Amino acid sequence: MAHGRKLVTGAAAVAAIGVVALAALQADSRLLERTKSVTVPVDTGPGGTASAKARCPRGKRVVLGGLDVPLSVEDVTITHLKLASGRGWRAGAVNYDADEEASLTSIAYCGRLKGIEARERTVKIPEQGSGERPVTVTAQCRRGERLAFGGFDYDQGAQPGVSNDAYLSELRRMGKRGWQVGAFNFTGEAPLTAIAYCSTHAPRTTTVEETVNVDPDGRGRVKAKCDGGERLAFGGYKADVTHSRAFILLRSLERTSAGAWQVSARNGNQGAGDLTAFAYCAKR
């Protein structure tokens, strides 16, 4: 498998489920949205990299983060989603396309949750082959803390002179206090870090999930909605990422209303696969 695996697109029908409801987001005064967009340059070997930092205003801090890369972009993979300097949310991406630039938008949702602490855990993913599944790592909040939201980091070039080629497959809660991150690695050894953001003030949450099947060469959106009387506290996702079948790469994670979490992704051309959105919901 060559470094920088390409997504080969064709004339297959596009599967799109859900519409981003920005008006609903702006109407909910409890959280403010701040964004920052940058250009991800073309591949310069081992890839064109970029990072965007959205920043909350004074008096508020990040209580949930997302990102957006256009669904039309073929060969971009996400490399990190994490807090930056308290009031910032940083999203990163690498572009393996030698000709096409891409845009990357970091999305910070800003509120007043206190006492957020980062708990991290890192594993090194070896080179994987056909029939293997993505490797996962879970960071745990401490006793007495609750999971507020999560992030991750993947070091594309951790070893001098050695590149790796990992693709994110999931970001989701695991158990009561865990945040699980998964990725599939085609080349080299890839360090993958799960980041659980924890607080004793975080609310108790329940889980709602929705799944769609994405055709080969297809694009998909799926939205998980909290029940009436509940609000979205944070969100996650899971997608089929394999060596030679479904290859569903994340393109966006967005809070589209006070009670909804939307995920978008695009698939390669070798097999259909599932894309799941998780909404973690708290009482209003």
C-alpha positions in Angstrom: 0.0 0.0 0.0 1.6 3.3 -1.1 1.9 6.2 1.3 -1.0 8.6 1.0 -3.7 6.2 -0.1 -6.0 7.9 -2.7 -9.7 8.0 -2.6 -10.8 7.1 -6.2 -14.1 8.8 -7.1 -16.4 8.1 -10.0 -19.9 8.9 -11.2 -21.7 7.0 -8.4 -24.8 8.6 -6.9 -24.2 10.7 -3.9 -25.9 9.8 -0.6 -26.6 12.8 1.5 -28.7 12.7 4.7 -29.4 15.8 6.8 -28.8 19.5 6.3 -26.7 21.7 8.5 -29.1 24.0 10.4 -26.9 27.0 11.2 -29.9 29.1 12.0 -30.9 26.7 14.7 -27.4 26.8 16.2 -27.3 30.6 16.2 -30.8 30.8 17.8 -29.5 28.8 20.8 -28.0 31.5 23.0 -26.4 29.0 25.5 -23.4 28.3 23.3 -21.5 30.6 21.0 -19.9 29.3 17.8 -16.5 30.5 16.7 -14.8 29.3 13.6 -11.4 29.6 11.9 -10.6 28.5 8.4 -7.3 27.8 6.7 -6.0 26.3 3.4 -4.5 22.8 3.5 -1.7 23.0 0.8 -1.1 20.3 -1.8 1.1 17.3 -0.9 4.7 18.3 -0.6 5.8 14.9 0.8 4.8 13.4 3.1 1.8 15.6 2.7 0.5 19.1 2.8 -0.4 19.9 6.5 -2.4 22.6 8.2 -3.9 23.5 11.5 -6.7 25.9 12.3 -7.4 27.4 15.8 -10.9 28.8 16.6 -11.0 30.9 19.8 -13.8 31.6 22.3 -14.3 35.1 23.5 -13.2 36.2 27.0 -15.4 34.9 29.8 -16.2 31.6 27.9 -14.2 28.5 27.0 -14.5 25.6 24.7 -17.1 23.0 25.9 -17.3 21.1 22.6 -15.3 21.2 19.3 -15.9 20.2 15.7 -14.4 20.7 12.2 -15.4 20.9 8.6 -13.6 19.9 5.4 -15.7 20.0 2.1 -17.2 16.7 1.1 -15.9 17.3 -2.4 -12.3 17.0 -1.2 -10.9 13.6 -2.0 -7.6 12.9 -0.2 -7.5 14.8 3.1 -7.3 13.1 6.5 -7.8 14.6 10.0 -4.7 14.6 12.2 -5.8 16.3 15.4 -8.8 17.8 17.3 -7.9 19.3 20.7 -8.0 22.2 23.1 -5.5 24.9 22.7 -4.6 27.5 25.3 -7.9 27.2 27.3 -10.1 29.2 25.0 -9.0 27.7 21.7 -9.9 24.6 19.7 -7.5 23.3 17.1 -8.3 21.1 14.1 -5.6 19.7 11.9 -5.4 17.9 8.6 -3.0 16.5 6.0 -3.5 16.6 2.3 -2.1 13.8 0.1 -3.3 15.3 -3.2 -0.5 16.6 -5.3 -2.8 19.0 -7.2 -5.8 20.1 -5.2 -5.7 22.4 -2.2 -8.4 22.0 0.5 -10.1 24.2 3.2 -10.2 23.2 6.8 -12.4 24.9 9.4 -12.1 24.5 13.1 -15.3 25.0 15.1 -15.4 25.9 18.8 -18.6 25.9 20.8 -18.2 28.2 23.7 -19.8 28.1 27.1 -19.0 28.2 30.9 -18.2 24.7 32.0 -15.6 24.8 34.8 -12.7 22.7 35.8 -11.9 20.9 32.5 -8.9 18.7 32.7 -7.2 16.7 29.9 -6.5 13.0 30.5 -4.5 11.4 27.7 -3.4 7.9 26.6 -1.2 7.1 23.6 -0.6 3.8 21.7 1.6 3.1 18.7 -0.2 1.5 15.8 2.0 -0.9 13.7 1.6 -1.3 10.0 -1.6 -3.1 9.3 -2.8 -5.4 6.5 -5.8 -7.0 4.9 -8.3 -8.5 7.4 -7.1 -6.4 10.3 -9.3 -3.9 12.2 -8.5 -0.4 13.3 -6.5 -0.1 16.5 -8.2 1.8 19.4 -6.9 3.7 22.5 -9.1 4.9 25.4 -8.3 7.8 27.8 -10.1 7.7 31.1 -11.5 10.4 33.4 -10.6 10.0 37.0 -13.0 8.8 39.7 -15.4 11.7 40.6 -15.0 13.2 37.1 -17.4 12.9 34.1 -16.5 13.0 30.5 -17.3 16.5 29.1 -16.1 15.9 25.5 -13.1 14.4 23.7 -10.3 15.0 21.2 -7.3 13.2 19.7 -3.8 13.7 18.2 -2.0 11.7 15.6 1.7 12.5 14.9 2.2 11.9 11.2 6.0 12.1 11.3 7.0 11.1 14.8 10.1 9.3 13.8 12.7 11.2 11.7 12.9 9.8 8.3 9.9 7.5 8.8 6.4 8.4 7.6 3.2 6.7 8.6 -0.2 6.6 7.0 -3.0 6.3 9.6 -6.7 7.1 9.0 -9.1 8.0 11.8 -12.0 5.6 12.3 -13.8 6.6 15.5 -14.2 9.2 18.3 -16.7 8.1 20.9 -17.4 7.6 24.6 -16.5 4.2 26.0 -18.1 3.2 29.3 -18.9 5.9 31.8 -15.6 7.8 31.8 -13.7 6.8 28.7 -13.0 8.5 25.4 -12.0 6.0 22.6 -10.2 6.9 19.4 -9.5 4.5 16.6 -7.4 4.5 13.4 -6.1 2.2 10.7 -2.4 2.5 9.7 -1.1 1.4 6.3 2.6 2.3 6.7 5.2 2.6 9.4 4.3 3.1 13.1 1.7 5.7 14.0 1.4 7.2 17.5 -2.3 7.8 18.3 -3.4 9.7 21.3 -6.9 9.8 22.9 -7.7 12.9 24.9 -10.6 12.9 27.4 -11.7 16.3 28.6 -13.1 15.7 32.1 -14.8 17.8 34.8 -16.6 17.3 38.1 -19.1 19.8 36.7 -19.9 17.9 33.5 -23.5 16.7 33.2 -24.7 13.1 33.2 -25.5 12.0 29.7 -27.4 9.4 27.7 -26.5 8.2 24.2 -28.5 8.5 21.0 -27.0 7.0 17.8 -27.9 7.0 14.1 -26.3 5.0 11.3 -26.3 5.3 7.5 -24.7 3.0 4.9 -22.4 4.8 2.4 -22.1 3.3 -1.1 -18.7 2.9 -2.8 -17.7 6.3 -4.2 -20.4 7.8 -2.0 -20.8 10.7 0.4 -22.9 10.5 3.5 -24.3 12.7 6.3 -26.0 11.4 9.4 -27.5 13.2 12.3 -28.2 12.0 15.8 -30.9 13.9 17.8 -31.5 14.1 21.5 -35.0 13.4 22.8 -37.3 16.3 23.7 -36.3 17.9 27.0 -32.6 17.1 26.5 -29.7 19.1 25.0 -26.6 18.0 23.2 -23.6 17.9 25.6 -21.1 16.5 23.1 -20.9 14.2 20.1 -18.8 11.4 18.5 -18.7 9.2 15.4 -17.6 5.8 14.1 -17.0 4.7 10.5 -15.8 1.6 8.6 -12.2 2.0 7.7 -10.6 -1.1 6.2 -7.6 -2.2 4.2 -9.4 -3.2 1.0 -13.2 -2.7 1.5 -15.0 0.3 2.9 -12.8 3.3 3.5 -14.9 6.0 5.0 -13.0 9.2 5.9 -14.3 11.9 8.2 -15.2 15.3 6.7 -17.2 17.1 9.4 -18.4 17.0 13.0 -20.9 19.7 13.8 -23.5 20.7 16.3 -26.5 21.7 14.2 -28.9 22.7 16.9 -29.3 22.6 20.6 -30.0 18.9 20.4 -28.4 17.5 17.3 -24.9 16.3 16.2 -24.1 15.8 12.5 -21.3 13.8 10.9 -20.3 13.7 7.2 -17.8 11.5 5.4 -16.9 10.1 2.0 -16.2 6.6 1.0 -13.6 5.0 -1.3 -14.5 2.8 -4.3 -14.0 -0.7 -2.9 -17.1 -1.4 -0.8 -20.0 0.0 1.1 -19.8 0.7 4.8 -21.5 2.3 7.8 -21.2 5.8 9.2 -22.6 6.4 12.7 -23.2 9.6 14.6 -23.4 9.6 18.4 -25.2 12.4 20.4 -24.5 12.5 24.1 -27.5 14.2 25.7 -28.1 15.9 29.0 -31.2 17.3 30.7 -31.9 20.9 29.9 
